[in-house]
Structure formats: C-alpha cells, structure tokens
C-alpha cells in the first residue's frame, strides 16, 4: 500500500510544474548561498594570511636586526633597537582567529566580530578590541546571504508550499470520503506523502550544496571537515522533519487548503520571526549591559586620579610588587616606565567593577540564550550551524578568552623586565609566549550539536503525535 502511495506521489510531482519550479528555485538559492559563503571564506583566509605573514615578516626582521646589533657590539640605542625590551613589548604580535573550511555553511556574525587582535605588553584588555575590521556599513546592517539563512528562513517556506494542500485538497475533491469508505488509514498515507516531499527538498538542499562546494573547491571531504558536513546534513534533515510535523498538524486540522496555508504561514511567522524577535527584545531588556558612557567616564576618572597621585600610585605599586623595585636610584626612563604600569594597574582596579558588570551581563545573556533557545528551533539551529561553521558566538568567546590569557602571559613576561630596565637577549625570543589560537575539543562541540538534534527530534515527535491524535477522530 505505502509503496503504491510513494509511486503515485512521485508521478504527481513529475507532472506538477509548480512543485518542480519550487525545487529548481530552492536549488538556485542554495547554490547562490554556497558561492557567496565560499567567496567570503576565501577573502577572509587571504586577508588573515596576509596579516599573519606581514606580522611574521616584521618580527623576523626585528630578530635579524637584533642578531646583527649583537654581533656589532654597539651599545643599545634609546629607540628603534630590538635589544630594548620596550621595543618588542610595544610592537607586540597579531593573534588571529582562522576561518574553518566549513565556514561556507554559515557566515553568522563573523563579518561583524574581529577576527584579528593586536596583543602588546603595554596595552590593556579594553584596548584589545578597538582595532576592528573595516566593513561595508550596508553589509554590516543587512548581513550576508548565506546557507544558514536559506535553511533557517527559506527552507520552511518551500516545505510548506509543497505540503499545505495534501489532505485538505483531497478533502475538497471528495477523495477522503472515498478512502474512508474503503477502510484506508489516513495517517500512514499522509505521513508517507509528506516524507516523499520532505526527502526531495532535503535531497535538493544537500545535493546542490555539496556539488557547489566541490565546484568552489571547498575541501569538505577532508578528515577535519567531513564530520562537520555530516552533522550539518543531520541538522537539515531534523529541521525538515520538524516543519513536516507542523505541516502534518495543519493538514489534520484544516478543512480546506486556504485555512491550512493560513495556519502554516502563521506558524512560520511565529517560529522564525516573531518569537526570536520577542526573545531578543526580552533578553536586551532583562540583561541590558551598563551604559558605555559610564564605562568611559569611569576610565577617565580613574586615569586622572592615578596620574595626579603618581608618586603615591608608584609607591603602592612597589608595595604590591616589591620584586620589581630597582636597586639604588632609578633612572628617569625606568621611573617613567614603572609609573606607567603603576598608573595602569590602579586604573584597571578602579574600573574593574564596571567591567565586571559588563562581563556578568554578557555571561547572563549567554546563559539565558543557552537555556531558552531549546524552545526556539530556528535559534537553536542557527547556533548549531555557527558551531559547525566555526563562525558562532561560542567560538569567538573562546577566542576572546585565549586572547585575554595571551595578554596576561605577555604582561607577566615583559613587565618585570621593563620595570627593571633589563636588555633583551637574542636567546630570550624563544621564551616569549606564543600567540596561537587553539579550538575547543571535538567532543565539546558535538555535545552542543547533538543536543540540537535531540530537541528537533523531540519536537517532531510531539507535533506528529498531535496530528495522529487529530486524524484518529476524523470520520
């Protein structure tokens, strides 16, 4: 019986120009999204590679100059001399967040968040993120057309357009009454027809995406990428089944095709547009960060107070760090360096409560998103796509944490030498902390993605059960 239903459904779709046109349009949108994502990925890789090469070239040039000066036995100069610790500490190094090959799956917020940071021993945490990439304001405002947008926003519309009329259309044509008279069961027939159409939509999205990736030379078959692509396919399948279950409920309740279309349009508007927007508005209202004006004002006040009481600030600094106090009478340069770091440390202590409030509010926002996103499948799916593509907020937060750790490591290594006025040796370059980003483990990422798959499965089962219960009462 079900094999006959599947054969008839394929025959119907082959003769349905509307359905064929929708599938072709969906394939074109998927291909366009993959091409856009691939071009953005290539631009990011080239830009970050250029930045990294330039930084490595600059640092290697300083190292070679250091070797030549050591061999010449010239005394250290005050400026432009790599033997002076301040020269290396000020110039710093660049730390980058490398894009993954799978970033073609979802650009996310990666075009807004900084992917490179300048770390130096004389900087502070608040100055790390001031050097942001220059991006087209129109792109920043409207976002980019990527594969995640096609799947999260447009895929449900194509599914609903292909399935809204299945049972109501049969009911309007009198086929339902004939089927019931022959003791046919509506539930397996409708589920089979929905499954056929849903599989075709999923196959178009998956097939066109993979073919276009191959055409754009995206190495999705690589060992580090294949499991991410596989999990992406599973997520798309889960999302497809979720919307098929919603369509199943609408078909079970609607008396005609128009009412079914209205129900499904309302469901799409609620799940994809209204509820995420409402959730974001509540999130901003409940977890609004402190005023940035307040932060800037606090930093200026703390800096002014620390500068006006420079001698007292320096005395407190030496009291907290007695190992940095130079023997005898310090030179003017050493006094200036010690006063600078003393002022910075006091400023950071005074501003710490305001910065802590910012961090706590951001952490609270992330906690609420992680807790309530399970009620919003589109939000959950978008976060999961970002995880697999390496462009999500969690990976960038992981990057920020490593940048802070690298900044602390640089300061711990350089500040004692700067305050004590020691000369940097060639052999010490290898001991300078390296600025290399390390991704989180595969198991941690898979746990988050698997939770998204599990939620989609649970919601699909719930909606399917709702529709089955309704069809049992159909006479």
C-alpha positions as CSV (number, residue, x, y, z in Angstrom):
1,X,0.0,0.0,0.0
2,X,2.7,2.5,1.0
3,X,4.8,1.6,-2.0
4,X,1.9,2.4,-4.2
5,X,1.5,5.8,-2.4
6,X,5.2,6.6,-2.9
7,X,5.0,5.7,-6.6
8,X,1.8,7.8,-7.1
9,X,3.4,10.7,-5.2
10,X,6.5,10.7,-7.5
11,X,4.2,10.6,-10.5
12,X,2.2,13.5,-9.2
13,X,5.3,15.6,-8.6
14,X,6.7,14.9,-12.0
15,X,3.5,16.3,-13.6
16,X,3.4,19.3,-11.1
17,X,5.2,22.2,-12.7
18,X,4.6,24.3,-9.6
19,X,6.5,21.8,-7.5
20,X,9.3,21.4,-10.0
21,X,9.7,25.1,-10.2
22,X,9.9,25.4,-6.4
23,X,12.6,22.8,-6.2
24,X,14.6,24.4,-9.0
25,X,14.3,27.8,-7.3
26,X,15.4,26.3,-4.0
27,X,18.4,24.7,-5.6
28,X,19.4,28.0,-7.2
29,X,19.2,29.8,-3.9
30,X,21.3,27.1,-2.2
31,X,23.9,27.3,-4.9
32,X,24.0,31.1,-4.7
33,X,24.3,31.0,-0.9
34,X,27.2,28.5,-1.1
35,X,29.0,30.6,-3.7
36,X,28.6,33.7,-1.6
37,X,29.8,31.9,1.5
38,X,32.8,30.4,-0.4
39,X,33.9,33.8,-1.7
40,X,33.6,35.3,1.8
41,X,35.6,32.4,3.2
42,X,38.3,32.9,0.6
43,X,38.5,36.6,1.2
44,X,38.8,36.0,5.0
45,X,41.6,33.4,4.6
46,X,43.6,35.6,2.2
47,X,43.2,38.7,4.4
48,X,44.2,36.9,7.6
49,X,47.1,35.1,5.8
50,X,48.4,38.5,4.6
51,X,48.1,40.0,8.1
52,X,49.9,37.0,9.6
53,X,52.7,37.0,7.0
54,X,53.2,40.7,7.5
55,X,53.4,40.3,11.2
56,X,55.8,37.4,11.0
57,X,58.0,39.3,8.5
58,X,58.1,42.3,10.8
59,X,59.1,40.2,13.8
60,X,61.7,38.2,11.9
61,X,63.2,41.5,10.6
62,X,63.5,42.7,14.2
63,X,65.1,39.4,15.2
64,X,67.6,39.6,12.4
65,X,68.4,43.2,13.3
66,X,68.9,42.1,16.9
67,X,71.4,39.4,15.8
68,X,73.4,42.0,13.7
69,X,73.5,44.5,16.5
70,X,74.7,41.9,19.0
71,X,77.5,40.9,16.6
72,X,78.5,44.6,16.1
73,X,78.8,45.1,19.8
74,X,77.2,48.5,19.6
75,X,75.6,49.9,22.7
76,X,71.8,49.8,22.8
77,X,70.0,52.8,21.4
78,X,67.1,54.5,23.1
79,X,64.8,54.0,20.1
80,X,64.3,51.5,17.2
81,X,66.6,49.0,18.8
82,X,65.1,45.4,19.3
83,X,67.5,44.9,22.2
84,X,65.5,47.4,24.2
85,X,62.7,45.3,25.8
86,X,60.2,48.1,25.3
87,X,60.6,47.9,21.5
88,X,59.3,44.4,21.3
89,X,56.7,44.9,24.1
90,X,55.2,47.9,22.3
91,X,55.1,46.4,18.8
92,X,53.5,43.2,20.1
93,X,52.1,40.5,17.8
94,X,48.9,39.7,15.9
95,X,46.7,36.9,17.1
96,X,44.1,35.7,14.6
97,X,41.0,33.5,14.6
98,X,41.5,31.4,11.5
99,X,38.3,30.6,9.5
100,X,37.4,27.0,9.0
101,X,36.8,25.4,5.6
102,X,33.2,24.7,6.7
103,X,32.6,28.5,7.3
104,X,30.8,28.3,4.0
105,X,27.9,26.8,5.9
106,X,27.1,29.9,7.9
107,X,28.8,33.3,8.0
108,X,26.9,34.2,11.1
109,X,28.4,37.2,12.9
110,X,31.9,36.6,11.7
111,X,31.7,39.6,9.4
112,X,31.0,41.8,12.4
113,X,33.2,40.4,15.1
114,X,37.0,41.0,15.0
115,X,39.0,38.0,13.6
116,X,42.4,39.5,14.5
117,X,43.7,41.2,17.6
118,X,46.9,43.2,18.3
119,X,48.4,42.0,21.6
120,X,51.2,44.0,23.3
121,X,52.5,44.1,26.8
122,X,51.8,47.8,27.2
123,X,48.1,47.5,26.2
124,X,45.2,46.6,28.3
125,X,42.1,44.4,27.8
126,X,39.8,47.4,27.0
127,X,42.1,48.4,24.1
128,X,42.3,44.9,22.6
129,X,39.1,45.2,20.5
130,X,39.5,48.8,19.3
131,X,41.1,47.8,16.0
132,X,38.1,46.3,14.2
133,X,38.0,45.3,10.6
134,X,36.6,47.9,8.2
135,X,33.4,46.5,6.8
136,X,30.9,47.9,4.3
137,X,28.2,49.5,6.5
138,X,25.4,48.2,4.3
139,X,26.7,44.6,4.7
140,X,27.0,45.1,8.4
141,X,23.4,46.4,8.6
142,X,21.7,43.8,6.4
143,X,24.0,40.8,6.9
144,X,25.2,38.4,4.2
145,X,23.2,35.9,2.2
146,X,24.5,32.6,3.4
147,X,23.5,28.9,3.5
148,X,22.2,29.2,7.1
149,X,19.7,31.9,6.0
150,X,18.4,29.7,3.2
151,X,17.9,26.7,5.6
152,X,16.6,28.5,8.6
153,X,14.3,31.1,6.9
154,X,13.5,29.9,3.4
155,X,13.5,26.1,3.6
156,X,10.3,26.0,5.7
157,X,8.5,28.2,3.2
158,X,9.3,25.8,0.4
159,X,8.3,22.8,2.5
160,X,5.0,24.4,3.5
161,X,4.3,25.5,-0.1
162,X,4.7,21.8,-1.2
163,X,2.7,20.2,1.6
164,X,0.0,22.6,2.8
165,X,-2.7,21.2,0.4
166,X,-2.2,17.4,0.7
167,X,-5.1,16.4,2.9
168,X,-7.3,19.5,2.6
169,X,-7.1,19.2,-1.2
170,X,-8.1,15.6,-1.1
171,X,-11.0,16.5,1.3
172,X,-12.2,19.3,-1.1
173,X,-12.2,16.8,-4.0
174,X,-14.0,14.1,-2.1
175,X,-11.1,11.7,-2.1
176,X,-11.1,11.5,1.8
177,X,-14.6,10.2,1.9
178,X,-13.9,7.6,-0.8
179,X,-10.7,6.5,1.1
180,X,-12.5,6.1,4.4
181,X,-15.3,4.1,2.7
182,X,-12.6,1.7,1.6
183,X,-11.2,1.4,5.1
184,X,-8.0,3.2,4.2
185,X,-5.9,4.7,7.0
186,X,-5.3,8.4,6.6
187,X,-2.3,8.7,9.0
188,X,0.2,6.4,7.2
189,X,-0.8,7.7,3.8
190,X,-0.4,11.4,4.7
191,X,2.9,10.7,6.6
192,X,4.2,8.9,3.5
193,X,3.3,11.7,1.2
194,X,4.9,14.3,3.5
195,X,8.0,12.1,3.8
196,X,8.4,11.9,0.0
197,X,8.1,15.6,-0.5
198,X,10.3,16.4,2.5
199,X,13.0,14.0,1.3
200,X,13.0,15.7,-2.1
201,X,13.5,19.1,-0.5
202,X,16.3,17.8,1.7
203,X,18.0,16.0,-1.2
204,X,17.9,19.2,-3.3
205,X,19.4,21.3,-0.5
206,X,22.1,18.6,0.4
207,X,22.9,17.7,-3.2
208,X,23.2,21.2,-4.6
209,X,25.2,22.4,-1.5
210,X,27.7,19.6,-1.8
211,X,28.1,19.8,-5.6
212,X,28.5,23.6,-5.4
213,X,31.1,23.2,-2.6
214,X,33.0,20.8,-4.9
215,X,32.8,23.3,-7.7
216,X,34.1,26.1,-5.5
217,X,37.0,23.9,-4.3
218,X,35.8,23.7,-0.7
219,X,37.6,20.6,0.8
220,X,34.5,19.3,2.5
221,X,35.8,15.7,2.1
222,X,38.8,16.3,4.4
223,X,39.1,14.4,7.6
224,X,38.5,17.6,9.7
225,X,35.6,18.7,7.6
226,X,33.6,15.6,6.8
227,X,32.2,15.1,10.2
228,X,31.0,18.7,10.3
229,X,29.3,18.3,6.9
230,X,27.7,15.1,8.1
231,X,26.3,16.8,11.2
232,X,25.1,19.7,9.1
233,X,23.2,17.2,6.9
234,X,21.7,15.6,10.0
235,X,20.6,19.0,11.3
236,X,19.0,19.9,8.0
237,X,17.1,16.6,8.0
238,X,16.0,17.2,11.6
239,X,14.8,20.7,10.7
240,X,13.0,19.4,7.6
241,X,11.2,16.7,9.7
242,X,10.2,19.4,12.3
243,X,8.4,21.5,9.7
244,X,6.9,18.4,8.1
245,X,5.4,17.6,11.5
246,X,3.9,21.1,11.7
247,X,2.5,20.7,8.2
248,X,1.1,17.3,9.3
249,X,-0.8,19.0,12.2
250,X,-2.1,21.8,9.8
251,X,-3.3,19.2,7.3
252,X,-5.0,17.3,10.0
253,X,-7.0,20.3,11.3
254,X,-7.7,22.4,8.2
255,X,-11.0,21.9,6.4
256,X,-9.6,23.4,3.2
257,X,-6.3,24.4,1.6
258,X,-6.7,28.1,2.3
259,X,-7.1,27.5,6.0
260,X,-4.1,25.1,6.0
261,X,-2.0,27.7,4.2
262,X,-3.0,30.3,6.8
263,X,-2.1,28.1,9.7
264,X,1.3,27.3,8.3
265,X,2.1,30.9,7.4
266,X,1.2,31.8,11.0
267,X,3.4,29.1,12.3
268,X,6.4,30.2,10.1
269,X,5.9,33.8,11.2
270,X,5.7,32.9,14.8
271,X,8.6,30.4,15.0
272,X,11.0,32.1,12.6
273,X,10.3,35.9,13.0
274,X,8.1,36.9,16.0
275,X,9.3,34.6,18.8
276,X,13.1,35.1,18.1
277,X,12.5,38.9,17.9
278,X,10.5,38.9,21.1
279,X,13.2,36.7,22.8
280,X,15.9,39.1,21.7
281,X,13.9,42.1,23.0
282,X,13.3,40.5,26.4
283,X,17.0,39.5,26.5
284,X,18.1,43.0,25.9
285,X,15.6,44.4,28.4
286,X,16.4,41.9,31.2
287,X,20.2,41.7,30.7
288,X,20.9,45.2,29.5
289,X,24.6,46.0,30.0
290,X,25.7,49.1,31.9
291,X,26.0,52.3,30.0
292,X,29.1,52.5,27.8
293,X,29.3,56.2,28.7
294,X,29.5,55.2,32.3
295,X,32.4,52.9,31.5
296,X,34.3,55.6,29.5
297,X,33.7,58.1,32.3
298,X,34.9,55.7,35.0
299,X,38.1,55.0,33.0
300,X,38.8,58.7,32.5
301,X,38.2,59.5,36.2
302,X,40.4,56.6,37.3
303,X,43.2,57.5,35.0
304,X,43.1,61.2,36.0
305,X,43.2,60.3,39.7
306,X,46.0,57.8,39.3
307,X,48.0,60.4,37.2
308,X,47.5,63.2,39.7
309,X,48.8,61.0,42.5
310,X,51.6,59.5,40.5
311,X,54.1,59.2,43.4
312,X,51.5,57.6,45.7
313,X,50.4,55.2,43.0
314,X,54.0,54.2,42.3
315,X,54.7,53.6,45.9
316,X,51.6,51.4,46.2
317,X,52.7,49.5,43.0
318,X,56.2,48.8,44.5
319,X,54.5,47.8,47.7
320,X,52.4,45.2,45.8
321,X,55.4,44.1,43.7
322,X,58.5,44.5,45.8
323,X,60.5,42.2,43.4
324,X,60.2,44.9,40.7
325,X,61.8,47.7,42.8
326,X,65.1,48.6,41.2
327,X,68.2,48.7,43.4
328,X,69.6,52.2,44.2
329,X,68.2,55.3,42.4
330,X,66.2,54.5,39.3
331,X,66.8,56.5,36.0
332,X,64.2,58.8,34.6
333,X,63.3,56.3,31.9
334,X,62.9,53.4,34.5
335,X,60.9,55.8,36.7
336,X,58.6,56.7,33.8
337,X,58.0,53.0,32.9
338,X,57.3,52.0,36.4
339,X,54.9,54.9,36.9
340,X,53.1,54.0,33.6
341,X,52.5,50.4,34.8
342,X,51.6,51.6,38.2
343,X,49.0,54.0,36.8
344,X,47.6,51.3,34.5
345,X,47.2,48.8,37.3
346,X,45.5,51.3,39.6
347,X,43.2,52.3,36.7
348,X,42.3,48.7,36.0
349,X,41.5,48.1,39.7
350,X,39.2,51.2,39.8
351,X,37.4,50.3,36.6
352,X,37.2,46.6,37.4
353,X,33.6,46.9,39.0
354,X,32.2,48.5,35.8
355,X,34.0,46.0,33.5
356,X,32.8,43.1,35.8
357,X,29.2,44.3,35.4
358,X,29.7,44.2,31.6
359,X,31.1,40.7,31.7
360,X,28.4,39.4,34.1
361,X,25.6,40.8,31.9
362,X,27.1,39.2,28.8
363,X,27.6,35.9,30.6
364,X,24.0,36.1,31.8
365,X,22.8,36.8,28.3
366,X,24.7,33.7,27.0
367,X,23.2,31.6,29.8
368,X,19.7,32.7,29.0
369,X,20.2,32.0,25.3
370,X,21.6,28.6,26.1
371,X,18.7,27.8,28.4
372,X,15.7,29.1,26.3
373,X,16.9,28.5,22.8
374,X,15.6,25.0,23.1
375,X,12.1,26.4,22.8
376,X,13.0,28.2,19.5
377,X,14.2,25.6,16.9
378,X,15.4,28.3,14.4
379,X,17.6,30.0,17.0
380,X,18.9,26.6,18.1
381,X,19.6,25.6,14.5
382,X,21.4,28.9,13.8
383,X,23.6,28.4,16.8
384,X,24.4,24.8,15.8
385,X,25.2,25.9,12.2
386,X,27.6,28.6,13.7
387,X,29.3,25.9,15.8
388,X,29.8,23.6,12.8
389,X,31.0,26.5,10.6
390,X,33.3,28.0,13.2
391,X,31.6,31.4,12.9
392,X,29.4,31.2,16.0
393,X,29.4,33.4,19.1
394,X,30.7,30.5,21.3
395,X,33.9,30.0,19.2
396,X,34.5,33.8,19.2
397,X,34.1,33.9,23.0
398,X,36.6,31.0,23.2
399,X,38.9,33.2,21.1
400,X,38.5,36.2,23.3
401,X,39.3,34.1,26.4
402,X,42.5,32.9,24.8
403,X,43.4,36.5,23.8
404,X,43.0,37.6,27.4
405,X,45.2,34.7,28.6
406,X,47.8,35.6,26.0
407,X,47.7,39.3,27.1
408,X,48.2,38.2,30.7
409,X,51.1,35.9,29.7
410,X,52.8,38.7,27.7
411,X,52.4,41.1,30.6
412,X,53.8,38.6,33.1
413,X,56.8,38.0,30.9
414,X,57.5,41.6,29.8
415,X,56.5,43.9,32.7
416,X,59.2,42.8,35.2
417,X,61.9,43.2,32.5
418,X,60.5,46.6,31.5
419,X,60.3,48.0,35.1
420,X,63.8,46.7,35.9
421,X,65.2,48.1,32.6
422,X,66.8,44.8,31.5
423,X,68.1,44.4,28.0
424,X,66.5,41.7,25.8
425,X,68.8,38.9,24.7
426,X,68.6,37.0,21.4
427,X,68.1,33.7,23.2
428,X,65.1,35.1,25.1
429,X,63.0,35.5,21.9
430,X,62.0,31.8,22.0
431,X,60.8,32.2,25.6
432,X,58.3,35.0,24.7
433,X,54.7,33.5,24.9
434,X,53.4,32.4,21.5
435,X,50.0,33.8,20.3
436,X,48.3,30.8,18.8
437,X,44.6,30.0,18.9
438,X,43.5,26.5,19.8
439,X,40.0,25.4,19.0
440,X,37.8,23.6,21.6
441,X,37.6,19.9,21.6
442,X,35.5,18.0,19.1
443,X,33.6,16.3,21.9
444,X,32.5,19.6,23.4
445,X,31.2,20.8,20.1
446,X,29.4,17.6,19.3
447,X,27.6,17.6,22.6
448,X,26.1,21.0,21.7
449,X,25.2,19.9,18.2
450,X,23.7,16.6,19.4
451,X,21.5,18.4,21.9
452,X,20.1,20.4,18.9
453,X,19.4,17.2,17.0
454,X,17.7,15.7,20.0
455,X,15.5,18.7,20.6
456,X,14.4,18.7,16.9
457,X,13.6,15.0,17.2
458,X,11.6,15.5,20.4
459,X,9.5,18.4,18.9
460,X,9.0,16.5,15.7
461,X,7.6,13.5,17.7
462,X,5.3,15.8,19.8
463,X,3.8,17.5,16.7
464,X,3.5,14.2,14.9
465,X,1.7,12.7,17.9
466,X,-0.6,15.7,18.0
467,X,-1.5,15.3,14.3
468,X,-2.1,11.5,14.7
469,X,-4.4,12.1,17.6
470,X,-6.4,14.5,15.5
471,X,-6.7,12.2,12.5
472,X,-8.0,9.4,14.7
473,X,-11.1,11.5,15.3
474,X,-11.7,12.1,11.6
475,X,-14.8,10.4,10.3
